[in-house]
Amino acid sequence: KHSSPAQSEFYQAVEEVLDSLEPVLETSDRYQQESIIQRIVEPERQIMFRVPWVDDNGRIQVNKGYRIEFNSALGPYKGGLRFHPSVNASIIKFLGFEQIFKNALTGLPIGGGKGGANFNPKGRSDGEIMRFCQSFMTELYRHIGPNTDVPAGDIGVGAREIGYMFGQYKRLTGRYEGVLTGKSLLWGGSLVRKEATGYGAVYFAEYMLEARNETLKGKKCLISGAGNVAIYAMEKLYQLGAIPVSCSDSRGTIYHEKGIDLDLLKELKEVRRKSLEEYLQTHSDAQYIPVSDYPADGNAVWRLKADAAFPCATQNELSGEDAQALLANGCTVVSEGANMPSTQAAVDAFIAAKIAYGPGKAANAGGVATSQLEMAQNASMQSWTFEQVDNRLKEIMKNIFNAANDTAIEYGQPGNLVLGANIAGFKRVAEAMIEQGAV
Ligand code: NDP
């Protein structure tokens, strides 16, 4: 273990997985003999590149681009691209590492990868976004393909960015193929892909509750984030009779006790790309808490009172103190739409309290699973109905819950879905690696 690693997020993710694997590694030395741990923490390939582009003032800007092809034991590398100023090698590496186990848990034939750039899309014109995306793809295209590596969206990368990147890929290669997922429904996208991560995190919460003879109906829910995952988590919560009462962005939190106005939120974030503060112009009964008023040891969202929490913004957005506040306020369900939103102290608190806690690599796997369904539709030149895809998504989330839950029971820690998800995902990848030899 490292006390102050340079790649802190990556080590945080690795330590969590390795801690979970202790009972597996203690009872059998098979994985040690095959050097599985040494191999699995080392990416198969990391690509880092310059992304030069011209801004609206005619100046050349430069960003750092990344693609990490972490593990291909189970299939082509699959994982999103993140465009955010905080992106660095550690963040892409932690996301790629988590993606291996998440993808394994879906039961689908996909390996783990991730990528992105330290580009800040905020305040950039459509033309600037397009030129950035084209430059990014001008390097990335040589590393990806429908049977090798199939990127998707993540923070800062939605349908608009996927469109610009797809256009450039097609122009450079002359091939119209399923090389990216999250595409527009007009040209190769899959129904339900946009909704899948948020819907999936809510389905996962519902399955955790079902095992405890409860449902989400009537529950007050805290949501962080106001992007793709947060919006569709809220949509599904409303459909199931729950009440989402909060959302947040990088500048502040909205608390609206009677329930977030989802149509307004979509208009503000999906169409006009505005700050959440504008929500108050329509709803003066809502409360806005700017980041400057957040508690020093955490995030204002998690200090509100509710029955359930859905972190859907970013990594380490829920501290140990936040977890204690949630528990003290009677929160009994946490389902993670974001990747690694809870710090290790928060995770430990949820597990010790034995609440229904679904870690991101299980609870948010619906997004990548539906991306694989998009690949399957592209490869067979078909498009499935909304119901077909949604039913597959539900079935996959149910299978993921069962795999994590059954594995936790098998290893003597019933209800510990962190342990269950890590072990179940690891075993599938490790067995495939062993069968494929020293690669
Ligand atoms: P979006 O870019 O659509 O939305 C991200 C939201 O989180 C925005 O509201 C953003 O606010 C907020 N946010 C981002 N970074 C920070 C930060 N450092 N501090 C505070 N708020 C922040 O991204 P997604 O909804 O797609 O992704 C959200 C999370 O879900 C990420 O962890 C992602 O890895 C994970 N995820 C996404 C999947 C997908 O299918 N999209 C699949 C699986 C996981 P602002 O706009 O002000 O920056």
Residues whose N, C-alpha, C, O or C-beta is under 5 A from the ligand:
A	BS01	NDP	G153 D154 I155 G156 T197 G225 A226 G227 N228 V229 A230 S248 D249 S250 R251 C312 A313 T314 Q315 G337 A338 N339 N364 G367
